[in-house]
Amino acid sequence: MKVFVVNAGSSSLKYQLIDMDTNEVMCKGLCERIGIDGKLTHKSANGVLENEIPMPAHDAAIRAVLDALTDKTYGCISDLSEISAIGHRVVHGGEEYKSSTYITPEVMDFLDTLVALAPLHEPANITGIKACEAVMPGVPQVAVFDTAFHQTMPEEAYLYGVPYEYYEKYGVRRYGFHGTSHRFVAKRTAEILGKAENEVNIITCHLGNGSSLACIKDGKVIDTTMGLTPLEGMMMGTRCGNIDPAIVGFIGEKENLTYAQMDTLMNKKSGLLGVSGISSDFRDVEAAANEGNHRARVALDMFAYQVKKLIGGYVAALGGNVDAIVFTAGVGENSGNTRLGILKGLEGMGIVVDDASATVRGKEALISTEESKIKVYIVPTNEELMIALDAKEIVNAL
Ligand code: ADP
């Protein structure tokens, strides 16, 4: 069985074709500048195909991808009928979807109601689904939600201390994101620990351009750091993360900014970029810090300190019974110094990280020492495979 995995953004679309007999990626790629002009970058065992193709909308992008998948040189299938299912990354499933779902017209109607909660991402995801339906009619489609894994949170974790009526009227609550990644690494960590998924207490740390932690008790999320939107939690590449909410009005008033401008400031101009003034990319900021740039150093120190405090909170939420802390995504998998910066000083909590692990990069590894009560792992994430596995399971059960 072959599953086509689609991650549609507003002007881009990432895809993979995965062979579910081996879980191997057969081809993958990216469409960019959809709605502007259009560029396809397609990677297969035979090399990279780069093409500028007009992509006025997502259906043209999907058509270009399908041509690439069946291309004589760069393709990996001879006929589109080999694709048995399509798995879509969908950012928001609201309170309705606690797991992945087969896409029906009713599901599509419901997704429209969630646009208000994810105005930038949800319309793009919906467009991606419609484009696949138009170009590959009849191929079953599955939605895999970023929010779904977090739907097990109890009320005390997901409610905010604002008037309850806004939860009832507008759905103002913590939803959490990166759920597919947290689920993938939690599942894999349970396997590594030799325990059933519903028997593990884990703190998963997805640290990338966007970052979030999930606190998992008996295999279920009981808390996560992102909230109503992906702005909450630790500071990130360009997002401010947790700040005093009064800062919004304070800076807005001083600088005479509209709320939309303030929103851009918090989402696109803050975090590592805003503090360092260098870049949103950890590698650039690490390089500048190593050359003695103070703001770059303090930005990295802030990030590590904030993640440390969030981990401490989750150890408390788990009553100290933690099987493992797991690092994943670009920074979590690759930046040994960031991991050490986060974990050093937590020895009193039973977390002893191996200094030599600073050089471990991009592969599954145990990075705590023998004396560490809580094990610490790196587990590379694979959201596309998780999406494909869900699509396979759901479509096979139809
Ligand atoms: P996204 O949220 O865009 O998927 P990723 O998970 O790919 O992000 O993470 C991107 C971040 O990972 C960037 O800030 C990048 O600098 C960082 N990163 C990748 N490789 C390394 C490395 N070797 N050392 C430090 N940081 C790294």
Residues whose N, C-alpha, C, O or C-beta is under 5 A from the ligand:
A	BS01	ADP	L207 G208 N209 G210 S280 D281 F282 R283 A329 G330 V331 N334 S335
